[in-house]
Amino acid sequence: MTTANPIHRYTQATIAFAAFVIFAGAMVTSTGSGMSVPDWPQSFGTWTPKMVGGVFYEHGHRVVAGALALLVLGLALWAAGVEKRLWARALTWGALVAVIAQALLGGLTVLLGTYNGWDHTHPVFTVLHATLAQALFAALVAYATVSAPGWGQAGRRPGSPARARQAEALVALAFVQIVLGAAMRHQHAGLIISDFPLSYGRVIPEFYNGLVALNFSHRVGGWLLAGLGSALAVAVWRDPAADAWVKAPAKVLLAAVLLQFLLGACVVWTHLTEPVLTSCHVVGGSVVFTSLVVLALRLRRLAGGA
């Protein structure tokens, strides 16, 4: 049995912490705490404000995000010393750039809001902030995938290039779905269509403004990912010619897309009244996205890539 190298284990731990940071950030939005602190990088002029109300969520998110930045910096420096593959090192440096940009975007949102007298976060910056969080998470998961002992292990069954392309297309679809979800969420359009699975009691609603179209586009993306993601996962899982190495992420993907679809439905049915449930839906999007990333990387590897 092959033992994982230390940097792979470190990356896995960083991923687990990053998932918690995504949840913490989602809780900031879910509880409407984005502008609870008027300054940055400190909170009310101190590093240790009273953790009450929205400050608990906003300042708490800053603390855990700062810790994640240090973990990602450590990973990038470690990989620079031990990782021989330039393209693999680039994943860790991409993660570092993303986490720095995350911090700057978060700070800019607060400072601009304070300067302009906003009582809410600016949707452009917050959507970019949310999207970069997913890109950071995906870069970490990708590096964990390619730094695992099984990546260079010989003797696996050859894979299908066509199936690898299907997985890669779904990665792109999942990322678009994340962007749509972030845009909808940060423009407070999550309940502009308040019923599900129908929309205003119809299959296709009347698009009386752009937010309805945005919400419905996110729903269509959810249906597509649930259907196409499940179909790909089942096809890989039940293919007798497929290697067990790709069947494992296929099973995770199947569970993730079904659970994420159910979470999305529950968010609507509870009318966004449960911040934890809504935040779990955000994290669920990360799991679906990165499950597809792992599956696509492994399928491409067996099909003759990287």
Sequence and secondary structure as in RCSB ss.txt:
>XXXX:A:sequence
MTTANPIHRYTQATIAFAAFVIFAGAMVTSTGSGMSVPDWPQSFGTWTPKMVGGVFYEHGHRVVAGALALLVLGL
ALWAAGVEKRLWARALTWGALVAVIAQALLGGLTVLLGTYNGWDHTHPVFTVLHATLAQALFAALVAYATVSAPG
WGQAGRRPGSPARARQAEALVALAFVQIVLGAAMRHQHAGLIISDFPLSYGRVIPEFYNGLVALNFSHRVGGWLL
AGLGSALAVAVWRDPAADAWVKAPAKVLLAAVLLQFLLGACVVWTHLTEPVLTSCHVVGGSVVFTSLVVLALRLR
RLAGGA
>XXXX:A:secstr
     HHHHHHHHHHHHHHHHHHHHHHHHHTT TTSS SSSSBTTBSS    THHHHHHHHHHHHHHHHHHHHHH
HHHHHHH   HHHHHHHHHHHHHHHHHHHHHHHHHHHHHHHT SS  HHHHHHHHHHHHHHHHHHHHHHHHHSGG
GG        HHHHHHHHHHHHHHHHHHHHHHHHHHTT TTSS SSSSBTTBSS    SHHHHHHHHHHHHHHHI
IIIIHHHHHHHHH TTS HHHHHHHHHHHHHHHHHHHHHHHHHHTTT  HHHHHHHHHHHHHHHHHHHHHHHHHH
HHTT  
